Amino acid sequence: MESCPMFDLVKTNNLSPEILGTEMGKLARELFILRPEQVNISVYGSFKHVTNKYELQIAFLKGIFNLTEKSMLEQDPFRVGNSTGIKFVEEFAKTPYSYTAKISLFNEKESIEVVTYKNDIGKILISEINGFHFNISENNPTILVRNKNSCKFLAFITSLCSDYEINIIKIQSSSQKINNIMVIELDKLPSFKVIERINNNPYVYKTIIIN
């Protein structure tokens, strides 16, 4: 069984842009199933004012590929595994938050585009996946699920939460039949058993919990 990553929304106001980039890269990568062969990173707002753009690019790649400082020194970071193409773009469009990044990951079988940002109180959140815009609560745990049948998974998650006495506060869905995104806000953090049952559901591609 694949584990379900959980991201704690810690305050990041005092962290450097490079650390923000690494954390944003990690968050986007956890929604991708296989290893990316192409990575496109677009940065907005205050990211454009970072003096050392090379270090910023390295920071994003560290998060996306789960690389350590040592492993980054041992290989060319822009040819990770000698198979990944990297594109880094500074965008001038205005965004609601000062630190915003759009991370696109591709390979022959799948692709995903994730917009992530640091909000006003210093938490890293996701606002959009594959063009589907949604809001993540800053106060309650949220499950993000990539699934292949929105109706059947909705019936499953509703029944599951009822069985474990978990209240669903809000559900947002992209309503796609094949590669659906469902954002489920709960009143409490689900137990390991609940997470295990979600991961074992045949309609689920990928799940992360944002706490």
C-alpha positions in Angstrom: 0.0 0.0 0.0 1.3 3.4 -0.9 1.5 5.9 2.0 -0.6 9.0 2.0 1.6 12.1 2.5 0.5 14.7 5.0 1.6 18.3 4.9 1.4 20.4 8.0 0.6 24.1 7.2 3.4 25.7 9.2 4.0 29.4 9.1 6.7 30.3 6.6 6.9 34.0 7.0 10.6 33.8 8.1 11.7 31.3 5.6 13.7 32.2 2.5 12.2 32.1 -1.0 14.5 29.1 -1.7 12.9 27.1 1.1 9.5 28.1 0.0 10.4 26.8 -3.5 11.4 23.5 -2.1 8.2 23.1 -0.1 6.1 24.0 -3.1 8.0 21.5 -5.3 7.3 18.8 -2.7 3.6 19.6 -2.6 3.2 19.4 -6.4 5.3 16.2 -6.8 3.1 14.3 -4.3 0.1 14.7 -6.6 2.1 13.1 -9.5 2.1 9.4 -9.9 5.2 8.6 -11.9 8.6 10.3 -12.3 8.4 13.5 -14.3 10.3 13.6 -17.6 9.6 17.3 -18.1 9.3 20.1 -15.5 8.0 23.6 -16.2 8.1 26.1 -13.3 6.6 29.6 -13.6 7.2 32.0 -10.7 5.2 35.2 -9.9 5.3 38.1 -7.5 8.2 38.3 -5.0 9.9 35.3 -6.5 11.0 37.5 -9.4 13.0 39.7 -7.0 15.2 36.8 -5.8 18.8 37.8 -6.7 20.2 34.3 -7.3 17.7 32.7 -9.7 19.9 29.6 -10.1 19.6 28.8 -6.4 15.9 29.3 -6.6 15.6 26.9 -9.5 17.7 24.4 -7.6 15.4 24.8 -4.6 12.3 23.9 -6.6 14.0 20.9 -8.1 15.1 19.7 -4.7 11.4 19.5 -3.7 10.2 18.0 -6.9 12.8 15.2 -7.0 13.3 14.8 -3.2 17.0 15.6 -3.6 19.5 16.4 -0.8 22.3 18.9 -1.0 24.7 16.1 -1.5 22.8 14.5 -4.4 22.4 17.9 -6.0 26.2 18.3 -6.0 26.8 14.9 -7.4 24.7 15.5 -10.6 23.7 18.3 -12.9 20.4 19.5 -11.4 19.1 20.5 -14.8 19.6 17.0 -16.2 18.2 15.0 -13.2 18.6 11.3 -14.1 19.8 12.5 -17.6 16.2 12.3 -18.7 14.3 15.3 -17.4 13.9 18.6 -19.3 13.6 21.7 -17.1 12.0 25.0 -18.0 12.0 28.0 -15.6 10.0 31.2 -16.4 9.5 34.4 -14.6 6.0 35.7 -15.1 4.8 39.3 -14.8 1.1 38.7 -14.4 -0.3 39.9 -11.1 -1.3 37.3 -8.5 -3.3 37.7 -5.2 -0.3 36.5 -3.2 3.3 37.6 -3.2 4.9 34.2 -3.5 3.1 32.1 -6.2 4.4 29.3 -8.5 2.8 27.2 -11.2 4.5 23.8 -11.5 3.8 21.6 -14.4 5.0 17.9 -14.5 4.9 15.7 -17.5 5.8 12.2 -18.7 4.4 9.9 -21.4 1.5 8.7 -19.4 0.3 11.7 -17.4 0.6 15.4 -16.8 -0.4 17.8 -13.9 -0.3 21.5 -13.4 -0.4 22.8 -9.8 -0.6 26.4 -8.7 0.7 26.9 -5.2 1.2 30.0 -3.1 2.2 31.4 0.3 -0.8 33.1 1.9 -0.9 36.2 4.1 -0.2 34.4 7.3 2.7 32.4 5.9 1.1 29.0 5.0 1.8 27.2 1.7 -1.4 26.1 0.0 -2.7 25.0 -3.4 -5.3 27.0 -5.3 -5.5 25.2 -8.6 -4.9 21.8 -10.2 -5.2 21.2 -13.9 -7.2 24.4 -14.3 -9.6 23.5 -11.5 -9.7 26.4 -9.0 -10.6 25.7 -5.3 -10.1 27.0 -1.8 -8.3 25.1 0.9 -9.2 25.7 4.5 -6.6 27.2 6.8 -8.3 25.7 9.9 -9.4 22.2 9.0 -7.7 19.1 7.5 -8.3 18.7 3.8 -7.9 15.6 1.6 -6.9 16.2 -2.1 -7.8 13.2 -4.2 -7.0 12.4 -7.9 -9.6 9.8 -8.9 -11.0 8.3 -12.0 -14.7 8.3 -11.2 -16.1 11.3 -9.3 -19.6 9.8 -8.7 -18.5 6.4 -7.4 -15.7 8.0 -5.3 -18.1 10.5 -3.8 -20.4 7.7 -2.7 -17.4 5.9 -1.2 -16.0 8.8 0.7 -19.4 9.9 2.0 -20.1 6.4 3.4 -16.5 6.0 4.7 -16.7 9.3 6.7 -20.1 8.3 8.1 -18.7 4.9 9.2 -15.9 6.7 11.2 -18.0 9.6 12.4 -16.0 12.2 10.5 -18.0 15.2 9.3 -17.5 16.4 5.8 -17.6 20.2 5.9 -17.2 20.9 2.2 -16.5 19.0 -1.0 -15.2 20.7 -4.2 -14.9 18.6 -7.4 -13.7 19.2 -10.9 -16.4 16.8 -12.1 -14.2 15.1 -14.6 -15.0 11.5 -15.4 -11.5 10.2 -15.9 -9.0 12.4 -14.1 -11.1 14.1 -11.4 -9.8 16.3 -8.6 -11.8 16.2 -5.4 -11.0 18.5 -2.4 -12.6 17.3 0.8 -12.6 19.4 4.0 -13.1 17.5 7.2 -13.8 18.4 10.8 -11.0 16.3 12.1 -7.8 14.5 10.9 -8.7 11.0 9.6 -7.1 8.0 11.2 -4.5 5.7 9.6 -7.3 3.2 9.0 -9.3 5.7 7.1 -6.3 6.8 5.0 -5.6 3.1 4.3 -9.1 2.5 3.0 -8.9 5.6 0.7 -5.6 4.5 -0.7 -7.0 1.0 -1.4 -10.0 2.3 -3.3 -9.8 1.2 -6.9 -10.9 4.7 -8.2 -8.1 6.5 -6.5 -4.9 7.6 -8.4 -3.2 9.7 -5.7 -4.1 11.2 -2.3 -2.5 13.8 -0.1 -3.7 15.3 3.2 -3.1 18.9 4.0 -3.4 19.6 7.8 
